């Protein structure tokens, strides 16, 4: 699992496909599509490994600029463009 934005924060939480916490060492060598949140220091704070159903809900922001300008509707579980 690669995080292009930087390193994991000391208290980072990674949630697996079943939404339970997964240790980062258990994911070594695996590839997954994730949603993640960057903390104020630029470290990866929260990570969610996306299920096929979550991936099917389009669109997803693909750049930092899109993620900052789009809004997420937690009820519908979709991203909305401005």
Biopython code that builds the backbone (N, CA, C, O; Angstrom):
import numpy as np
from Bio.PDB.StructureBuilder import StructureBuilder

atoms = [
    (1, "UNK", "N", (0.854, -1.167, 0.000)),
    (1, "UNK", "CA", (0.000, 0.000, 0.000)),
    (1, "UNK", "C", (0.901, 1.231, 0.000)),
    (1, "UNK", "O", (1.701, 1.413, 0.918)),
    (2, "UNK", "N", (0.781, 2.052, -0.992)),
    (2, "UNK", "CA", (1.591, 3.264, -1.092)),
    (2, "UNK", "C", (0.736, 4.475, -0.783)),
    (2, "UNK", "O", (-0.424, 4.553, -1.186)),
    (3, "UNK", "N", (1.318, 5.412, -0.069)),
    (3, "UNK", "CA", (0.635, 6.662, 0.248)),
    (3, "UNK", "C", (1.412, 7.785, -0.415)),
    (3, "UNK", "O", (2.455, 8.193, 0.094)),
    (4, "UNK", "N", (0.926, 8.294, -1.541)),
    (4, "UNK", "CA", (1.701, 9.288, -2.287)),
    (4, "UNK", "C", (1.886, 10.607, -1.547)),
    (4, "UNK", "O", (2.800, 11.361, -1.880)),
    (5, "UNK", "N", (1.058, 10.910, -0.560)),
    (5, "UNK", "CA", (1.140, 12.194, 0.121)),
    (5, "UNK", "C", (2.140, 12.199, 1.271)),
    (5, "UNK", "O", (2.492, 13.274, 1.755)),
    (6, "UNK", "N", (2.606, 11.050, 1.722)),
    (6, "UNK", "CA", (3.578, 11.073, 2.796)),
    (6, "UNK", "C", (3.492, 9.882, 3.717)),
    (6, "UNK", "O", (3.006, 8.814, 3.346)),
    (7, "UNK", "N", (3.974, 10.087, 4.921)),
    (7, "UNK", "CA", (4.076, 9.012, 5.906)),
    (7, "UNK", "C", (2.825, 8.918, 6.770)),
    (7, "UNK", "O", (2.038, 9.860, 6.865)),
    (8, "UNK", "N", (2.661, 7.754, 7.398)),
    (8, "UNK", "CA", (1.571, 7.583, 8.353)),
    (8, "UNK", "C", (1.867, 8.366, 9.621)),
    (8, "UNK", "O", (3.003, 8.385, 10.094)),
    (9, "UNK", "N", (0.855, 9.005, 10.165)),
    (9, "UNK", "CA", (0.972, 9.700, 11.447)),
    (9, "UNK", "C", (1.156, 8.658, 12.552)),
    (9, "UNK", "O", (0.751, 7.509, 12.381)),
    (10, "UNK", "N", (1.759, 9.037, 13.682)),
    (10, "UNK", "CA", (1.956, 8.076, 14.772)),
    (10, "UNK", "C", (0.664, 7.408, 15.241)),
    (10, "UNK", "O", (0.696, 6.238, 15.625)),
    (11, "UNK", "N", (-0.448, 8.095, 15.223)),
    (11, "UNK", "CA", (-1.721, 7.527, 15.689)),
    (11, "UNK", "C", (-2.649, 7.207, 14.525)),
    (11, "UNK", "O", (-3.870, 7.243, 14.678)),
    (12, "UNK", "N", (-2.080, 6.894, 13.362)),
    (12, "UNK", "CA", (-2.892, 6.611, 12.172)),
    (12, "UNK", "C", (-3.777, 5.394, 12.392)),
    (12, "UNK", "O", (-3.402, 4.439, 13.071)),
    (13, "UNK", "N", (-4.969, 5.459, 11.796)),
    (13, "UNK", "CA", (-5.913, 4.341, 11.846)),
    (13, "UNK", "C", (-6.163, 3.874, 10.415)),
    (13, "UNK", "O", (-6.458, 4.671, 9.525)),
    (14, "UNK", "N", (-6.037, 2.570, 10.217)),
    (14, "UNK", "CA", (-6.313, 1.970, 8.907)),
    (14, "UNK", "C", (-7.481, 1.015, 9.087)),
    (14, "UNK", "O", (-7.438, 0.112, 9.923)),
    (15, "UNK", "N", (-8.520, 1.224, 8.297)),
    (15, "UNK", "CA", (-9.705, 0.356, 8.377)),
    (15, "UNK", "C", (-9.767, -0.506, 7.127)),
    (15, "UNK", "O", (-9.630, -0.010, 6.008)),
    (16, "UNK", "N", (-9.975, -1.803, 7.328)),
    (16, "UNK", "CA", (-10.025, -2.763, 6.237)),
    (16, "UNK", "C", (-11.388, -2.812, 5.579)),
    (16, "UNK", "O", (-12.257, -1.985, 5.855)),
    (17, "UNK", "N", (-11.565, -3.794, 4.702)),
    (17, "UNK", "CA", (-12.818, -3.949, 3.954)),
    (17, "UNK", "C", (-14.014, -4.157, 4.869)),
    (17, "UNK", "O", (-15.139, -3.820, 4.499)),
    (18, "UNK", "N", (-13.789, -4.712, 6.074)),
    (18, "UNK", "CA", (-14.875, -4.946, 7.029)),
    (18, "UNK", "C", (-15.018, -3.800, 8.032)),
    (18, "UNK", "O", (-15.759, -3.910, 9.009)),
    (19, "UNK", "N", (-14.306, -2.704, 7.785)),
    (19, "UNK", "CA", (-14.326, -1.488, 8.598)),
    (19, "UNK", "C", (-13.684, -1.676, 9.977)),
    (19, "UNK", "O", (-13.864, -0.838, 10.860)),
    (20, "UNK", "N", (-12.942, -2.764, 10.164)),
    (20, "UNK", "CA", (-12.206, -2.979, 11.405)),
    (20, "UNK", "C", (-10.773, -2.491, 11.239)),
    (20, "UNK", "O", (-10.250, -2.447, 10.126)),
    (21, "UNK", "N", (-10.143, -2.127, 12.348)),
    (21, "UNK", "CA", (-8.763, -1.635, 12.318)),
    (21, "UNK", "C", (-7.823, -2.743, 11.839)),
    (21, "UNK", "O", (-7.932, -3.896, 12.257)),
    (22, "UNK", "N", (-6.896, -2.364, 10.951)),
    (22, "UNK", "CA", (-5.890, -3.271, 10.413)),
    (22, "UNK", "C", (-4.525, -2.671, 10.734)),
    (22, "UNK", "O", (-4.329, -1.463, 10.595)),
    (23, "UNK", "N", (-3.595, -3.496, 11.156)),
    (23, "UNK", "CA", (-2.238, -3.031, 11.413)),
    (23, "UNK", "C", (-1.517, -2.827, 10.083)),
    (23, "UNK", "O", (-1.673, -3.631, 9.164)),
    (24, "UNK", "N", (-0.733, -1.764, 9.977)),
    (24, "UNK", "CA", (-0.062, -1.443, 8.718)),
    (24, "UNK", "C", (0.862, -2.569, 8.266)),
    (24, "UNK", "O", (0.988, -2.810, 7.066)),
    (25, "UNK", "N", (1.506, -3.256, 9.194)),
    (25, "UNK", "CA", (2.400, -4.350, 8.836)),
    (25, "UNK", "C", (1.688, -5.497, 8.148)),
    (25, "UNK", "O", (2.295, -6.213, 7.351)),
    (26, "UNK", "N", (0.410, -5.683, 8.441)),
    (26, "UNK", "CA", (-0.363, -6.759, 7.823)),
    (26, "UNK", "C", (-0.671, -6.470, 6.356)),
    (26, "UNK", "O", (-1.114, -7.359, 5.629)),
    (27, "UNK", "N", (-0.443, -5.248, 5.925)),
    (27, "UNK", "CA", (-0.774, -4.855, 4.555)),
    (27, "UNK", "C", (0.451, -4.781, 3.649)),
    (27, "UNK", "O", (0.331, -4.457, 2.468)),
    (28, "UNK", "N", (1.616, -5.076, 4.189)),
    (28, "UNK", "CA", (2.852, -4.978, 3.412)),
    (28, "UNK", "C", (2.747, -5.805, 2.130)),
    (28, "UNK", "O", (2.340, -6.966, 2.162)),
    (29, "UNK", "N", (3.119, -5.195, 1.004)),
    (29, "UNK", "CA", (3.129, -5.874, -0.279)),
    (29, "UNK", "C", (1.779, -5.964, -0.975)),
    (29, "UNK", "O", (1.698, -6.457, -2.100)),
    (30, "UNK", "N", (0.716, -5.496, -0.325)),
    (30, "UNK", "CA", (-0.612, -5.544, -0.932)),
    (30, "UNK", "C", (-0.925, -4.225, -1.629)),
    (30, "UNK", "O", (-0.387, -3.177, -1.270)),
    (31, "UNK", "N", (-1.786, -4.290, -2.613)),
    (31, "UNK", "CA", (-2.267, -3.081, -3.281)),
    (31, "UNK", "C", (-3.749, -2.956, -3.001)),
    (31, "UNK", "O", (-4.480, -3.946, -3.014)),
    (32, "UNK", "N", (-4.193, -1.727, -2.745)),
    (32, "UNK", "CA", (-5.607, -1.473, -2.471)),
    (32, "UNK", "C", (-5.932, -0.042, -2.863)),
    (32, "UNK", "O", (-5.063, 0.830, -2.855)),
    (33, "UNK", "N", (-7.185, 0.189, -3.205)),
    (33, "UNK", "CA", (-7.667, 1.545, -3.439)),
    (33, "UNK", "C", (-8.179, 2.042, -2.097)),
    (33, "UNK", "O", (-8.960, 1.367, -1.427)),
    (34, "UNK", "N", (-7.730, 3.233, -1.713)),
    (34, "UNK", "CA", (-8.064, 3.754, -0.389)),
    (34, "UNK", "C", (-8.578, 5.174, -0.469)),
    (34, "UNK", "O", (-8.371, 5.883, -1.455)),
    (35, "UNK", "N", (-9.245, 5.565, 0.583)),
    (35, "UNK", "CA", (-9.589, 6.962, 0.841)),
    (35, "UNK", "C", (-8.802, 7.307, 2.091)),
    (35, "UNK", "O", (-8.759, 6.511, 3.029)),
    (36, "UNK", "N", (-8.179, 8.478, 2.124)),
    (36, "UNK", "CA", (-7.388, 8.822, 3.298)),
    (36, "UNK", "C", (-7.511, 10.294, 3.626)),
    (36, "UNK", "O", (-7.900, 11.108, 2.788)),
    (37, "UNK", "N", (-7.172, 10.621, 4.867)),
    (37, "UNK", "CA", (-7.232, 11.993, 5.372)),
    (37, "UNK", "C", (-5.838, 12.394, 5.836)),
    (37, "UNK", "O", (-5.159, 11.637, 6.529)),
    (38, "UNK", "N", (-5.424, 13.591, 5.446)),
    (38, "UNK", "CA", (-4.131, 14.140, 5.844)),
    (38, "UNK", "C", (-4.323, 15.028, 7.063)),
    (38, "UNK", "O", (-5.235, 15.855, 7.085)),
    (39, "UNK", "N", (-3.474, 14.871, 8.083)),
    (39, "UNK", "CA", (-3.582, 15.719, 9.271)),
    (39, "UNK", "C", (-2.912, 17.072, 9.017)),
    (39, "UNK", "O", (-2.289, 17.251, 7.970)),
    (40, "UNK", "N", (-3.024, 18.030, 9.946)),
    (40, "UNK", "CA", (-2.458, 19.367, 9.733)),
    (40, "UNK", "C", (-0.941, 19.384, 9.509)),
    (40, "UNK", "O", (-0.412, 20.343, 8.947)),
    (41, "UNK", "N", (-0.245, 18.342, 9.940)),
    (41, "UNK", "CA", (1.207, 18.281, 9.747)),
    (41, "UNK", "C", (1.593, 17.627, 8.428)),
    (41, "UNK", "O", (2.778, 17.496, 8.123)),
    (42, "UNK", "N", (0.594, 17.212, 7.637)),
    (42, "UNK", "CA", (0.859, 16.599, 6.347)),
    (42, "UNK", "C", (1.044, 15.093, 6.399)),
    (42, "UNK", "O", (1.461, 14.490, 5.410)),
    (43, "UNK", "N", (0.741, 14.477, 7.532)),
    (43, "UNK", "CA", (0.862, 13.029, 7.673)),
    (43, "UNK", "C", (-0.490, 12.352, 7.431)),
    (43, "UNK", "O", (-1.539, 12.949, 7.675)),
    (44, "UNK", "N", (-0.464, 11.111, 6.952)),
    (44, "UNK", "CA", (-1.694, 10.364, 6.698)),
    (44, "UNK", "C", (-2.275, 9.934, 8.047)),
    (44, "UNK", "O", (-1.638, 9.179, 8.781)),
    (45, "UNK", "N", (-3.475, 10.407, 8.375)),
    (45, "UNK", "CA", (-4.085, 10.160, 9.685)),
    (45, "UNK", "C", (-5.070, 8.991, 9.672)),
    (45, "UNK", "O", (-4.980, 8.098, 10.513)),
    (46, "UNK", "N", (-5.999, 8.991, 8.734)),
    (46, "UNK", "CA", (-7.029, 7.952, 8.657)),
    (46, "UNK", "C", (-7.047, 7.373, 7.250)),
    (46, "UNK", "O", (-6.953, 8.105, 6.265)),
    (47, "UNK", "N", (-7.170, 6.041, 7.164)),
    (47, "UNK", "CA", (-7.188, 5.346, 5.876)),
    (47, "UNK", "C", (-8.346, 4.360, 5.883)),
    (47, "UNK", "O", (-8.563, 3.648, 6.863)),
    (48, "UNK", "N", (-9.084, 4.325, 4.786)),
    (48, "UNK", "CA", (-10.158, 3.350, 4.603)),
    (48, "UNK", "C", (-9.873, 2.592, 3.313)),
    (48, "UNK", "O", (-9.758, 3.200, 2.249)),
    (49, "UNK", "N", (-9.759, 1.264, 3.397)),
    (49, "UNK", "CA", (-9.642, 0.444, 2.189)),
    (49, "UNK", "C", (-11.048, 0.310, 1.622)),
    (49, "UNK", "O", (-11.966, -0.133, 2.311)),
    (50, "UNK", "N", (-11.208, 0.694, 0.372)),
    (50, "UNK", "CA", (-12.541, 0.754, -0.234)),
    (50, "UNK", "C", (-13.007, -0.600, -0.750)),
    (50, "UNK", "O", (-12.234, -1.360, -1.333)),
    (51, "UNK", "N", (-14.281, -0.884, -0.526)),
    (51, "UNK", "CA", (-14.912, -2.093, -1.055)),
    (51, "UNK", "C", (-15.323, -1.843, -2.507)),
    (51, "UNK", "O", (-15.305, -0.705, -2.976)),
    (52, "UNK", "N", (-15.690, -2.906, -3.208)),
    (52, "UNK", "CA", (-16.158, -2.755, -4.597)),
    (52, "UNK", "C", (-17.395, -1.865, -4.667)),
    (52, "UNK", "O", (-17.538, -1.069, -5.595)),
    (53, "UNK", "N", (-18.297, -2.000, -3.680)),
    (53, "UNK", "CA", (-19.513, -1.172, -3.665)),
    (53, "UNK", "C", (-19.167, 0.303, -3.481)),
    (53, "UNK", "O", (-19.787, 1.170, -4.096)),
    (54, "UNK", "N", (-18.184, 0.583, -2.641)),
    (54, "UNK", "CA", (-17.777, 1.978, -2.435)),
    (54, "UNK", "C", (-17.103, 2.538, -3.684)),
    (54, "UNK", "O", (-17.314, 3.697, -4.040)),
    (55, "UNK", "N", (-16.300, 1.724, -4.340)),
    (55, "UNK", "CA", (-15.637, 2.164, -5.575)),
    (55, "UNK", "C", (-16.637, 2.457, -6.685)),
    (55, "UNK", "O", (-16.394, 3.314, -7.536)),
    (56, "UNK", "N", (-17.762, 1.747, -6.677)),
    (56, "UNK", "CA", (-18.773, 1.926, -7.726)),
    (56, "UNK", "C", (-19.479, 3.271, -7.618)),
    (56, "UNK", "O", (-20.054, 3.744, -8.598)),
    (57, "UNK", "N", (-19.444, 3.891, -6.449)),
    (57, "UNK", "CA", (-20.101, 5.194, -6.269)),
    (57, "UNK", "C", (-19.164, 6.278, -6.796)),
    (57, "UNK", "O", (-18.179, 6.643, -6.155)),
    (58, "UNK", "N", (-19.495, 6.770, -7.959)),
    (58, "UNK", "CA", (-18.660, 7.764, -8.628)),
    (58, "UNK", "C", (-19.297, 9.131, -8.550)),
    (58, "UNK", "O", (-20.517, 9.186, -8.396)),
    (59, "UNK", "N", (-18.607, 10.206, -8.640)),
    (59, "UNK", "CA", (-17.167, 10.292, -8.856)),
    (59, "UNK", "C", (-16.400, 10.288, -7.531)),
    (59, "UNK", "O", (-16.973, 10.494, -6.461)),
    (60, "UNK", "N", (-15.107, 10.050, -7.631)),
    (60, "UNK", "CA", (-14.181, 10.189, -6.506)),
    (60, "UNK", "C", (-13.172, 11.257, -6.879)),
    (60, "UNK", "O", (-12.734, 11.307, -8.029)),
    (61, "UNK", "N", (-12.788, 12.115, -5.938)),
    (61, "UNK", "CA", (-11.737, 13.087, -6.263)),
    (61, "UNK", "C", (-10.429, 12.357, -6.538)),
    (61, "UNK", "O", (-10.100, 11.381, -5.864)),
    (62, "UNK", "N", (-9.696, 12.831, -7.519)),
    (62, "UNK", "CA", (-8.440, 12.179, -7.881)),
    (62, "UNK", "C", (-7.220, 13.043, -7.610)),
    (62, "UNK", "O", (-6.087, 12.581, -7.747)),
    (63, "UNK", "N", (-7.443, 14.291, -7.228)),
    (63, "UNK", "CA", (-6.326, 15.177, -6.900)),
    (63, "UNK", "C", (-6.595, 15.842, -5.561)),
    (63, "UNK", "O", (-7.722, 15.847, -5.067)),
    (64, "UNK", "N", (-5.555, 16.396, -4.991)),
    (64, "UNK", "CA", (-5.701, 17.103, -3.718)),
    (64, "UNK", "C", (-6.630, 18.306, -3.885)),
    (64, "UNK", "O", (-7.442, 18.591, -3.004)),
    (65, "UNK", "N", (-6.512, 19.016, -5.017)),
    (65, "UNK", "CA", (-7.355, 20.188, -5.267)),
    (65, "UNK", "C", (-8.837, 19.795, -5.323)),
    (65, "UNK", "O", (-9.683, 20.487, -4.757)),
    (66, "UNK", "N", (-9.149, 18.689, -6.004)),
    (66, "UNK", "CA", (-10.534, 18.224, -6.060)),
    (66, "UNK", "C", (-11.039, 17.853, -4.669)),
    (66, "UNK", "O", (-12.154, 18.216, -4.297)),
    (67, "UNK", "N", (-10.237, 17.143, -3.910)),
    (67, "UNK", "CA", (-10.648, 16.721, -2.568)),
    (67, "UNK", "C", (-10.907, 17.914, -1.659)),
    (67, "UNK", "O", (-11.774, 17.852, -0.787)),
    (68, "UNK", "N", (-10.166, 18.993, -1.853)),
    (68, "UNK", "CA", (-10.361, 20.181, -1.023)),
    (68, "UNK", "C", (-11.585, 20.982, -1.437)),
    (68, "UNK", "O", (-12.193, 21.656, -0.605)),
    (69, "UNK", "N", (-11.956, 20.919, -2.717)),
    (69, "UNK", "CA", (-13.071, 21.746, -3.179)),
    (69, "UNK", "C", (-14.404, 20.985, -3.239)),
    (69, "UNK", "O", (-15.465, 21.608, -3.198)),
    (70, "UNK", "N", (-14.366, 19.659, -3.334)),
    (70, "UNK", "CA", (-15.595, 18.875, -3.363)),
    (70, "UNK", "C", (-16.096, 18.670, -1.948)),
    (70, "UNK", "O", (-15.349, 18.854, -0.987)),
    (71, "UNK", "N", (-17.372, 18.284, -1.813)),
    (71, "UNK", "CA", (-17.917, 17.976, -0.486)),
    (71, "UNK", "C", (-18.383, 16.523, -0.475)),
    (71, "UNK", "O", (-18.774, 15.976, -1.506)),
    (72, "UNK", "N", (-18.337, 15.911, 0.701)),
    (72, "UNK", "CA", (-18.768, 14.523, 0.842)),
    (72, "UNK", "C", (-20.090, 14.487, 1.564)),
    (72, "UNK", "O", (-20.234, 15.077, 2.634)),
    (73, "UNK", "N", (-21.067, 13.795, 0.984)),
    (73, "UNK", "CA", (-22.385, 13.636, 1.594)),
    (73, "UNK", "C", (-22.377, 12.309, 2.356)),
    (73, "UNK", "O", (-22.453, 11.248, 1.737)),
    (74, "UNK", "N", (-22.285, 12.350, 3.707)),
    (74, "UNK", "CA", (-22.175, 11.110, 4.470)),
    (74, "UNK", "C", (-23.447, 10.257, 4.448)),
    (74, "UNK", "O", (-23.371, 9.049, 4.674)),
    (75, "UNK", "N", (-24.595, 10.846, 4.184)),
    (75, "UNK", "CA", (-25.837, 10.080, 4.133)),
    (75, "UNK", "C", (-25.894, 9.269, 2.835)),
    (75, "UNK", "O", (-26.158, 8.067, 2.860)),
    (76, "UNK", "N", (-25.649, 9.924, 1.720)),
    (76, "UNK", "CA", (-25.677, 9.242, 0.427)),
    (76, "UNK", "C", (-24.364, 8.513, 0.134)),
    (76, "UNK", "O", (-24.290, 7.681, -0.771)),
    (77, "UNK", "N", (-23.322, 8.842, 0.920)),
    (77, "UNK", "CA", (-21.997, 8.242, 0.741)),
    (77, "UNK", "C", (-21.424, 8.519, -0.647)),
    (77, "UNK", "O", (-20.876, 7.623, -1.290)),
    (78, "UNK", "N", (-21.555, 9.773, -1.108)),
    (78, "UNK", "CA", (-21.011, 10.160, -2.403)),
    (78, "UNK", "C", (-20.330, 11.513, -2.299)),
    (78, "UNK", "O", (-20.662, 12.330, -1.440)),
    (79, "UNK", "N", (-19.361, 11.738, -3.199)),
    (79, "UNK", "CA", (-18.716, 13.046, -3.315)),
    (79, "UNK", "C", (-19.539, 13.904, -4.275)),
    (79, "UNK", "O", (-20.104, 13.404, -5.247)),
    (80, "UNK", "N", (-19.596, 15.197, -3.986)),
    (80, "UNK", "CA", (-20.332, 16.137, -4.845)),
    (80, "UNK", "C", (-19.387, 17.234, -5.309)),
    (80, "UNK", "O", (-18.658, 17.836, -4.521)),
    (81, "UNK", "N", (-19.426, 17.476, -6.630)),
    (81, "UNK", "CA", (-18.618, 18.544, -7.204)),
    (81, "UNK", "C", (-19.285, 19.885, -6.889)),
    (81, "UNK", "O", (-20.506, 19.945, -6.744)),
    (82, "UNK", "N", (-18.498, 20.964, -6.783)),
    (82, "UNK", "CA", (-19.094, 22.278, -6.512)),
    (82, "UNK", "C", (-19.939, 22.798, -7.668)),
    (82, "UNK", "O", (-20.500, 23.891, -7.579)),
]
sb = StructureBuilder()
sb.init_structure("model")
sb.init_model(0)
sb.init_chain("A")
sb.init_seg("    ")
for serial, (resi, resn, name, xyz) in enumerate(atoms, 1):
    if name == "N":
        sb.init_residue(resn, " ", resi, " ")
    sb.init_atom(name, np.array(xyz, "f"), 0.0, 1.0, " ", f" {name:<3s}", serial, name[0])
structure = sb.get_structure()
